[in-house]
């Protein structure tokens, strides 16, 4: 990561023009939303529920090895889709335009330990507002990992390649606890009453999750299948956590992603905010099935630019976003999962030691090269 200014070659007028182009892309999608989009999300929800029923049904016969393995795998896939393509995106408000109370950010709660309220504040507001800003974006390493050389080194980071694996396996629970930000009470930024209410809400949600996965459904497998059904549910949950952790980390911290300092936020225009989302995010390349399994967060760049647009539209607008980057001399970071994974793994290992800056690669400044006129009819919001 780099805290260098990636937009130093852009004038305020360039940034305003870039914002107008990106606003036009988003406005075009919003104007086109309709029946096919609503059908898509309803189809995904129905398929996910079918997979979950199939997975849990197979685990009723978990005393048989084949049923245990298949049931665990199907349930893990169902949980990943529920968390990523459905829960994450519905709670972003991507489907609020449908005015369907059963698929709405104000009513949806997901199959995860995090309460919807605490997650939406931590993720939708804090992370998406202060993306990759050191000291402001709490998702940048989750206060446990050193993922940028500008972060002060501590001896505990020597262990981050080890506890990073544990973090991935328990990501669901780590996020639930982290999002409550209980340390804010000590700093005087949150009242004890608010913290107490959040803890109670978390315990209630966690209790339901534990009862569902480790008591109620395993009990349906009978005395002989109970323990194996518990094992199947636990394995599915760990697999889902590891998958979500992988996609989140690969979308934010491979080499080439930029971080920012708080003083770079001063007087930030809409165009500069867009650039910060562009250069602080990384896409993952793959098949349509891969994109579905990632919740279309494989299009992390498009998601950070337009977090409230339906995820099913990201692949459609990605070429337009890439073209904007080319016109304004900005990087568009994208690569296959394997390459990005190796990049992140090397960075985590390197930054576990003091220093840890990557070898600087000086690239020539690329001036804006516009091959199409900037739309004039789109107002740039303040």
Buried (B, 14 or more C-beta within 10 A) or exposed (E): BBBEBBBEBBEEEBBBBBBBBBBBBBEEBBEEBEEEBBEBBBEBBEBBBEBBEBBBBBBBBBBEEEBBBBBBBBBBBBBBBBBBBBBBBBBBBBBBBBEEEEBBBEEBBBBBBBBBBBBBBBBBEBBBEBBBBBEBBBBBBBEBBBBBBBBEBEEEBEEBBEEBEEBBBBBBBBBBBBBBBEEEBEEEEBEEEEBEEBEEBBEEBBEEBEEBBBEEBBEEBEEEBBEBBBBBBBBBBBBBBBBBBBBBBBBBBBBBBBBBBEEBBEEEBBBBBBBBBBBBBBBBBBEEEBBBBBBBBBBBBBBBBBBBBBBBBBBBBBEBBBBBBBBBBBBBBBBEBEBBBEBBBEBBEBBBEEEBEBEEEEEEEEEBEBEEEBEEEBEBEE
